[in-house]
């Protein structure tokens, strides 16, 4: 692109130079014909400076690093030559001459045989008899069954001997928290045996109320009337005032241990 501009500039300078020369010639001829001759003035030549074309600097190329070529070294095995001469060592053990010295005989007593120990039989220990622990109380009680009856709140049941027979003249205490309760004496007969309705059997009766009541009633066997000393475990009986799903009558049996 710069070369084209330079060429155009040179061409324009040449054209200007030619035009100037022609103008001078024409004016000289006209002067010669019309009048005194004027001294022609020299037209300075146009100066033209040529812009040097920049040269492209080549990009330096990476000079590759010299590669190291290992020179194989062949090991040489130098044989070891033994120069020492072994010196034989003369034997120093001189055998002593045999001496015939008689050894007097010694009478060594024969060992007496020890009696073999008699085998003793180790008696097998008999297992110790297991003593059944005595019950803590003279009587044991438990709930047999429950009934629904909105007409009363009641605890009742049996007092039985250890063979299952009826045991009369036994006192049963029934009470609640905040209420000292009452004592019922058992009979020698089953007062519900002659009834047609199943569940009235028993020989002691503790009627609490003639209506359904909520509460937890405690019962136990005592040694006598009005005694608070239980000679059986305490059996709890819970009742409810709900006549549809609740319990109002609890049957309890105490048996002598």
Secondary structure in CASP SS format (residue, H / E / C, confidence):
PFRMAT SS
TARGET T0000
AUTHOR 0000-0000-0000
METHOD secondary structure of the structure
MODEL  1
X C 1.00
X H 1.00
X H 1.00
X H 1.00
X H 1.00
X H 1.00
X H 1.00
X H 1.00
X H 1.00
X H 1.00
X H 1.00
X H 1.00
X H 1.00
X H 1.00
X H 1.00
X H 1.00
X H 1.00
X H 1.00
X H 1.00
X H 1.00
X H 1.00
X H 1.00
X H 1.00
X H 1.00
X H 1.00
X H 1.00
X H 1.00
X H 1.00
X H 1.00
X H 1.00
X H 1.00
X H 1.00
X H 1.00
X H 1.00
X C 1.00
X C 1.00
X C 1.00
X C 1.00
X C 1.00
X C 1.00
X C 1.00
X C 1.00
X C 1.00
X C 1.00
X C 1.00
X C 1.00
X C 1.00
X C 1.00
X C 1.00
X C 1.00
X C 1.00
X C 1.00
X C 1.00
X C 1.00
X C 1.00
X C 1.00
X C 1.00
X C 1.00
X C 1.00
X C 1.00
X C 1.00
X C 1.00
X C 1.00
X C 1.00
X C 1.00
X C 1.00
X C 1.00
X C 1.00
X C 1.00
X C 1.00
X C 1.00
X C 1.00
X C 1.00
X C 1.00
X C 1.00
X C 1.00
X C 1.00
X C 1.00
X C 1.00
X C 1.00
X C 1.00
X C 1.00
X C 1.00
X C 1.00
X C 1.00
X C 1.00
X C 1.00
X C 1.00
X C 1.00
X C 1.00
X C 1.00
X C 1.00
X C 1.00
X C 1.00
X C 1.00
X C 1.00
X C 1.00
X C 1.00
X C 1.00
X C 1.00
X C 1.00
X C 1.00
X C 1.00
X C 1.00
X C 1.00
X C 1.00
X C 1.00
X C 1.00
X C 1.00
X C 1.00
X C 1.00
X C 1.00
X C 1.00
X C 1.00
X C 1.00
X C 1.00
X C 1.00
X C 1.00
X C 1.00
X C 1.00
X C 1.00
X C 1.00
X C 1.00
X C 1.00
X C 1.00
X C 1.00
X C 1.00
X C 1.00
X C 1.00
X C 1.00
X C 1.00
X C 1.00
X C 1.00
X C 1.00
X C 1.00
X C 1.00
X C 1.00
X C 1.00
X E 1.00
X E 1.00
X E 1.00
X E 1.00
X E 1.00
X E 1.00
X E 1.00
X E 1.00
X E 1.00
X C 1.00
X C 1.00
X C 1.00
X C 1.00
X C 1.00
X E 1.00
X E 1.00
X E 1.00
X E 1.00
X E 1.00
X E 1.00
X E 1.00
X E 1.00
X C 1.00
X C 1.00
X C 1.00
X C 1.00
X C 1.00
X E 1.00
X C 1.00
X C 1.00
X C 1.00
X C 1.00
X E 1.00
X E 1.00
X E 1.00
X E 1.00
X E 1.00
X E 1.00
X C 1.00
X C 1.00
X E 1.00
X E 1.00
X E 1.00
X E 1.00
X E 1.00
X E 1.00
X E 1.00
X C 1.00
X C 1.00
X C 1.00
X C 1.00
X C 1.00
X C 1.00
X C 1.00
X C 1.00
X C 1.00
X C 1.00
X C 1.00
X C 1.00
X C 1.00
X C 1.00
X C 1.00
X C 1.00
X C 1.00
X C 1.00
X E 1.00
X E 1.00
X E 1.00
X E 1.00
X E 1.00
X E 1.00
X C 1.00
X C 1.00
X C 1.00
X C 1.00
X C 1.00
X E 1.00
X E 1.00
X E 1.00
X E 1.00
X E 1.00
X E 1.00
X E 1.00
X E 1.00
X C 1.00
X C 1.00
X C 1.00
X C 1.00
X C 1.00
X C 1.00
X C 1.00
X E 1.00
X C 1.00
X E 1.00
X C 1.00
X C 1.00
X E 1.00
X E 1.00
X E 1.00
X E 1.00
X E 1.00
X C 1.00
X C 1.00
X C 1.00
X C 1.00
X C 1.00
X C 1.00
X C 1.00
X C 1.00
X C 1.00
X E 1.00
X E 1.00
X E 1.00
X E 1.00
X E 1.00
X E 1.00
X E 1.00
X E 1.00
X C 1.00
END
